[in-house]
């Protein structure tokens, strides 16, 4: 089970302030805490740094990699910022993200190939957001076949079915879960991932919905999540669900987390 820590994102006010002030101590503390809590990859996003995103991305990558050994997920809508972050990164990074949109595909695929990066592939094309399970499967076929043909190993591909807010349509949760299961069945060699918090947008007590949705996604075959690893209840549920799904041999990871005080009932 892969956890991508989501907290170093300039859309969060405290992170934006730390970036503006070049407060390395704050960013590095956030990186250390996420890695210690179980993040195997740490997302870095500075998309709100208008006019200087490339410069800030290089600073973020250097700042985080000074204090943690885990790889980073270079996250930006700007191909130029992605390229800058990848160039500064040590080892294999993850890219967030590529789509089947012609322009985005043309911009990002060369970066995936050049840096041999893992890549999050959003199930979206020039037709916009997917409206059904069938839509996701259709776009996923373009993404997987195109990436594999370009030499990207299936194990480096992470399909994101695109989770939509439950508060907008009560069937969006079911649609997402059915999509996860269908993608897993069709592409067993490819990973699936999502940003958990999208499902709860606009609703009260969002963390409760995020936790429940995560467990339900895991039972349908999702094997990676972009989430807040400092949410100890969320991480405890993830470890427990992973063990119950038979993905933690002899429950060793669960036991180790419990002994380290990382799980609370």
C-alpha positions as CSV (number, residue, x, y, z in Angstrom):
1,X,0.0,0.0,0.0
2,X,1.5,3.3,-1.1
3,X,0.9,6.5,0.8
4,X,1.6,9.9,-0.9
5,X,1.7,12.6,1.7
6,X,-0.3,15.6,0.5
7,X,0.5,18.4,3.0
8,X,3.3,20.3,1.2
9,X,0.9,22.2,-1.1
10,X,0.8,25.9,-1.5
11,X,-3.0,25.9,-1.5
12,X,-2.7,25.5,2.2
13,X,-2.3,28.9,3.8
14,X,0.5,28.0,6.2
15,X,2.5,26.3,3.5
16,X,2.0,29.3,1.1
17,X,3.3,31.6,3.9
18,X,6.3,29.3,4.5
19,X,7.1,29.3,0.8
20,X,6.8,33.1,0.5
21,X,9.2,33.5,3.4
22,X,11.5,30.7,2.2
23,X,10.9,29.1,5.7
24,X,12.9,25.9,5.2
25,X,12.4,24.8,8.8
26,X,8.6,24.7,8.5
27,X,8.7,22.8,5.2
28,X,11.3,20.4,6.4
29,X,9.5,19.7,9.6
30,X,6.3,18.9,7.6
31,X,8.4,16.6,5.3
32,X,9.9,14.7,8.3
33,X,6.6,14.3,10.0
34,X,4.9,12.9,6.9
35,X,7.7,10.4,6.3
36,X,7.8,9.3,9.9
37,X,4.0,8.8,9.8
38,X,4.2,6.4,6.9
39,X,4.3,8.5,3.7
40,X,6.4,6.5,1.1
41,X,6.3,9.5,-1.3
42,X,5.9,13.2,-0.5
43,X,3.9,15.4,-2.8
44,X,5.3,18.9,-3.5
45,X,3.0,21.5,-5.1
46,X,3.5,25.2,-5.4
47,X,0.9,26.0,-8.0
48,X,-0.2,29.2,-6.4
49,X,3.3,30.7,-6.8
50,X,2.2,32.7,-9.8
51,X,5.1,33.9,-11.9
52,X,7.8,32.0,-10.0
53,X,6.6,28.4,-9.8
54,X,9.6,27.0,-11.5
55,X,12.0,28.7,-9.1
56,X,9.9,27.8,-6.1
57,X,9.6,24.1,-7.2
58,X,13.4,23.8,-7.4
59,X,13.7,25.3,-3.9
60,X,11.0,23.0,-2.6
61,X,12.6,19.8,-4.0
62,X,16.0,20.8,-2.7
63,X,14.6,21.8,0.7
64,X,12.6,18.5,1.2
65,X,15.3,16.2,-0.1
66,X,17.8,17.7,2.4
67,X,16.0,16.0,5.3
68,X,14.1,12.9,4.0
69,X,15.1,9.9,1.8
70,X,11.7,9.1,0.4
71,X,11.0,10.1,-3.2
72,X,8.9,13.1,-4.1
73,X,5.8,13.5,-6.2
74,X,6.3,16.5,-8.4
75,X,2.8,18.1,-8.7
76,X,1.9,20.9,-11.1
77,X,-0.3,21.8,-14.0
78,X,2.7,23.5,-15.5
79,X,5.0,21.2,-17.6
80,X,7.8,23.7,-17.1
81,X,7.5,23.4,-13.3
82,X,7.4,19.6,-13.6
83,X,10.6,19.7,-15.6
84,X,12.3,21.9,-13.1
85,X,11.3,19.7,-10.2
86,X,12.3,16.5,-11.9
87,X,15.7,18.0,-12.8
88,X,16.4,18.8,-9.2
89,X,15.1,15.5,-7.9
90,X,17.5,12.7,-6.8
91,X,16.4,9.2,-7.8
92,X,13.0,8.1,-9.3
93,X,10.3,10.7,-8.8
94,X,6.6,10.5,-9.3
95,X,4.8,12.9,-11.7
96,X,1.3,14.3,-10.9
97,X,0.0,14.1,-13.5
98,X,-0.6,13.2,-17.1
99,X,-4.0,12.9,-18.9
100,X,-5.2,11.8,-22.3
101,X,-5.8,15.4,-23.2
102,X,-3.7,16.0,-26.4
103,X,-1.9,19.0,-25.1
104,X,-1.1,17.6,-21.6
105,X,-0.1,14.3,-23.1
106,X,2.4,15.9,-25.5
107,X,3.9,18.1,-22.7
108,X,4.2,15.4,-20.0
109,X,5.0,12.1,-21.8
110,X,8.5,13.3,-22.8
111,X,9.2,14.1,-19.1
112,X,8.0,10.7,-18.0
113,X,10.3,9.0,-20.5
114,X,13.3,11.3,-19.9
115,X,13.3,10.9,-16.1
116,X,11.9,7.4,-16.0
117,X,9.3,8.6,-13.4
118,X,6.4,6.9,-11.9
119,X,3.3,8.7,-13.2
120,X,-0.3,9.4,-12.0
121,X,-2.5,9.1,-15.0
122,X,-5.9,10.9,-14.6
123,X,-8.8,9.3,-16.4
124,X,-9.6,12.4,-18.4
125,X,-9.4,13.4,-22.0
126,X,-10.4,16.4,-24.1
127,X,-14.0,15.5,-23.5
128,X,-13.6,16.6,-19.9
129,X,-14.3,14.9,-16.6
130,X,-15.6,11.2,-16.9
131,X,-19.3,10.8,-16.5
132,X,-19.4,7.0,-15.9
133,X,-17.4,3.8,-15.3
134,X,-17.4,3.2,-19.1
135,X,-15.9,6.7,-19.6
136,X,-13.1,5.9,-17.2
137,X,-12.3,2.6,-18.9
138,X,-12.3,4.2,-22.3
139,X,-9.8,6.8,-21.3
140,X,-7.7,4.4,-19.2
141,X,-7.2,2.3,-22.3
142,X,-5.7,5.3,-24.1
143,X,-3.5,6.1,-21.1
144,X,-2.2,2.6,-20.3
145,X,-1.7,1.6,-24.0
146,X,0.0,4.8,-24.8
147,X,2.3,4.8,-21.7
148,X,3.3,1.1,-22.2
149,X,3.9,1.7,-25.9
150,X,6.2,4.6,-24.9
151,X,8.2,2.2,-22.7
152,X,6.8,3.1,-19.3
153,X,6.6,-0.1,-17.1
154,X,3.1,-1.0,-16.0
155,X,4.3,-1.0,-12.4
156,X,5.1,2.7,-12.7
157,X,1.6,3.7,-13.8
158,X,-1.0,4.9,-11.3
159,X,-4.5,5.3,-12.7
160,X,-6.6,8.0,-11.0
161,X,-10.3,7.4,-11.7
162,X,-11.0,11.0,-10.7
163,X,-13.2,11.2,-7.5
164,X,-16.0,13.7,-7.6
165,X,-17.8,15.3,-4.6
166,X,-20.5,13.2,-3.0
167,X,-22.3,16.4,-2.0
168,X,-23.0,17.1,-5.7
169,X,-24.4,13.7,-6.5
170,X,-25.2,10.9,-4.1
171,X,-24.1,8.3,-6.7
172,X,-20.6,9.6,-7.2
173,X,-19.3,7.4,-4.4
174,X,-20.7,4.3,-5.9
175,X,-19.5,5.4,-9.4
176,X,-16.0,5.8,-8.1
177,X,-16.0,2.4,-6.3
178,X,-17.3,0.6,-9.3
179,X,-14.6,2.4,-11.4
180,X,-11.8,1.3,-9.1
181,X,-13.0,-2.4,-9.3
182,X,-13.4,-2.2,-13.1
183,X,-9.9,-0.7,-13.6
184,X,-8.3,-3.3,-11.3
185,X,-10.0,-6.1,-13.2
186,X,-9.0,-4.8,-16.6
187,X,-5.4,-3.7,-15.7
188,X,-4.3,-5.9,-12.8
189,X,-0.7,-5.0,-13.4
190,X,-1.3,-1.3,-13.1
191,X,-1.8,0.6,-9.8
192,X,-4.7,2.8,-8.9
193,X,-4.6,6.0,-6.8
194,X,-6.8,8.9,-5.7
195,X,-6.9,12.0,-3.6
196,X,-9.2,11.0,-0.8
197,X,-10.4,14.5,0.2
198,X,-12.1,15.1,-3.2
199,X,-15.0,12.8,-2.2
200,X,-16.0,14.9,0.9
201,X,-15.6,18.4,-0.5
202,X,-18.3,20.7,0.8
203,X,-19.6,18.3,3.4
204,X,-19.3,18.5,7.2
205,X,-17.0,16.2,9.2
206,X,-15.0,15.5,6.1
207,X,-12.4,13.3,7.7
208,X,-15.1,10.8,8.6
209,X,-16.1,10.4,5.0
210,X,-12.5,10.3,3.8
211,X,-11.7,7.4,6.2
212,X,-14.8,5.4,5.2
213,X,-14.2,6.0,1.5
214,X,-10.5,4.9,1.8
215,X,-11.5,1.5,3.4
216,X,-14.1,1.0,0.7
217,X,-11.7,1.8,-2.1
218,X,-9.1,-0.6,-0.7
219,X,-11.6,-3.4,-0.7
220,X,-12.2,-2.7,-4.5
221,X,-8.5,-2.9,-5.3
222,X,-7.1,0.6,-4.9
223,X,-3.5,0.3,-3.7
224,X,-2.3,3.9,-3.3
225,X,-3.7,7.0,-1.8
226,X,-2.9,10.7,-1.7
227,X,-3.8,11.7,1.9
228,X,-2.8,13.4,5.1
229,X,-0.5,10.9,6.9
230,X,-0.6,13.0,10.1
231,X,-4.3,11.9,10.6
232,X,-3.5,9.1,13.0
233,X,-7.1,7.7,12.8
234,X,-6.9,7.6,9.0
235,X,-3.5,5.9,9.0
236,X,-4.7,3.4,11.7
237,X,-7.6,2.4,9.6
238,X,-5.4,2.1,6.5
239,X,-3.0,-0.2,8.3
240,X,-5.9,-2.3,9.8
241,X,-7.7,-2.5,6.5
242,X,-4.5,-3.5,4.7
243,X,-4.0,-6.3,7.2
244,X,-7.6,-7.5,6.9
245,X,-7.3,-7.5,3.1
246,X,-4.4,-10.0,3.3
247,X,-1.8,-7.5,2.2
248,X,0.3,-7.4,5.4
249,X,2.0,-10.8,5.9
250,X,1.5,-12.0,9.5
251,X,0.3,-8.5,10.3
252,X,3.9,-7.4,10.8
253,X,3.4,-3.8,9.6
254,X,0.3,-3.4,11.7
255,X,2.0,-4.8,14.8
256,X,5.1,-2.6,14.3
257,X,2.9,0.5,13.9
258,X,1.0,-0.4,17.1
259,X,4.2,-0.8,19.0
260,X,5.5,2.5,17.7
261,X,2.3,4.3,18.9
262,X,1.2,5.0,15.3
263,X,-2.2,3.3,15.8
264,X,-4.9,4.3,18.1
265,X,-8.3,2.5,18.5
